[in-house]
Amino acid sequence: MILPPGTTVAVADGATLRLFRNKGVKPGVHLVEITPPALELTNSGSGTRHHTGSANPDARRLSEDDFAASTAAFLNKLSMDGKVEYLVVVADPRTLGEMRKHRHPDLSGKIIGELAKDISRRPLEDIASLIAHA
């Protein structure tokens, strides 16, 4: 994947968010990590009154969904504030699906790539290589 200079890359799973900025020139990928803020959970506690089952997920799953929604809200705000021109989202399939439910149309228009992979705990070099070869 070729990333324009300045592209923001968000790598997430159900518990962590890592942000990067592409400092490389086309066609290179040179990611620099940005410190993300602490996310405020948006739907904390929803569904905990019900029994666990396929229709009512357990607390861990609810927590992961809340984190994904909070991540999407944070990225929406960056987009609306004009701090993101291009965005690549990398997340495990479940988190990616939950984030899509909460994306603002403005943010959706800035996404130039999505990868359904769980690589949030991998080293920076591995993440950059995966994106470059996608």
Beta strands, then each sheet from edge to edge (+ up, - down):
strand 1: 8-12
strand 2: 17-22
strand 3: 31-34
strand 4: 87-91
strand 5: 111-116
sheet 1: 3+ 2- 1+ 4+ 5+
end
